[in-house]
């Protein structure tokens, strides 16, 4: 029986290599920013609990993954032919790429990224505003973790 308990201990997450955790955090952050459901915040908190010395790397990886996920939604929407302005996309058009500071918000973040792509707003500005908003959100999580 003692041998079985030891085998279970060998599988614990405590000695997990931080690079493996960072890769998982990147994947979780990327997927959470697409139309797929996901909770990258929990992945970030779990990584920080296991590796509190990895705050800077975790913040950078989560921000990069989530921004690239948002940009994938932007890119897919950009492939959709332009037509009449859908309801509420006029708000994004009126305020431009700066609206993507809110791309981290659950429920509307994906729609903002898609609207920006569909409206063909400038890619670089959209990416910068996305990264800033998402980075501030992850920074707040790291600060309070």
N, C-alpha and C positions, 0 to 999 in steps of 0.2 A: 504494500500500500504506500509506503514511503517513497518508493520508486516512481509511482504514478504522480504523486504530488510534486516531485522534483521535475518530472517531464512537463507538467503544466507550468511550473515556474519558468522553465526554459523558454516558453512561448510568450512570456510577458512582454509588454510594449516598452518597458522601462529602458532596456539597453538598445532600443531602436536607433539606428544610424540617422542623424539629423538630415542627411541628404535624401534618404528614402522618405522621411516625413515631409521634406520640402517639395519633393516631386508629387506626393499625394496632395499636398496643399495647393500646388499649382493646378493639378487636375480638378480638384474640387472647386477652386476659384474660377477656373475657366468655364466649367460646366454650369456653375451657378449663375453666370452672366449670360447664358444662352436661354433659349426657351425651355430647356430642361429644368426641372425643379432641383434644388440643391441648397445646402447650408454651408457655405464656405466659412462663415463665422465660427461654427462649431469646430471645423477642422483647424482653423487658426488657434482657437483657444486650447484645443487638445495638444497641438504642437508646442505651444508656449508652456503648457503645464509640464510636458515631458522635457522640453529643452528651453528653459527660461533665458539661456544665453544666446538664443537664436532670434531675438526680437527684430533686429534690423533686417536679417535675411528673410524672416517670415513676412515682415511687412512688405518688403520689396517683391517677394515671390507672389504673395496674395494679390497685391496691386497689379502686377504685370499680368498674371493669369486672368484676373477679372476684367482688366482693360482689354486684353486680347479677345476674351469671350464676347464682350460688348461690341468690339470692332468686327467680330464675325457676323453678328446680327446686323450691324450697319452694312457690311459688305453684301450680305444676302439680300437685304432690302434694296440696296442700290441696283441690283439686277432686275428688280421689278420695273416694268415700263412706267414712265410718268403718265399720269392721268389726272382727273380732277382731284383736288385736294381732299383727302379724307377728313372726316370730322375730327377736330382737335389737333390736327397736324398744323393748322394755321398758327397755333401758339408757338410751336417749335420753329416754324418758318419766321415768325415775327421776332423771336428772341435769339435765334441762331444757335450756334454751337455751344454757347454758354448754358443752354438748357441741360446739357449733358453733365453738368455738375451734379445733377439729380439722378443720374443713371444708376446709382447704387440703390435707389428706393425700390423696395419690393412692390411688385404689381405694375408699376409704371415705368421702371427703368428700362426694361426690354423694349417697351413701346417707344420710348424716347430715342433709343439707339436705332430702332427700325425706322422711325420717322426721319431722323437725321440722314440716314442712308438713302431713303426713298426720295427725300428732298435734294439729295446730292450736295449736302453741306460739305465744306472743305474737310477732307480726311484728317489732316494734321491738327487742325484746330479742334475737331471733334475728339480725336485721340487724347490731346492734351487736357481738355476739360473733363473727359471721362476719367483719365488717370488721376487728376487732381481730386475730383469728388470721391472716387473709390479709395484713393490713398488716405484722404482725411478720415473716411469712415473706418478703414482698417487701423489707422493710427489711433483713433479714439478707442477702439477695441483693445489694442495693445496697451494703451495707457491705463485703462481700467482693469486689465486682466491681472 
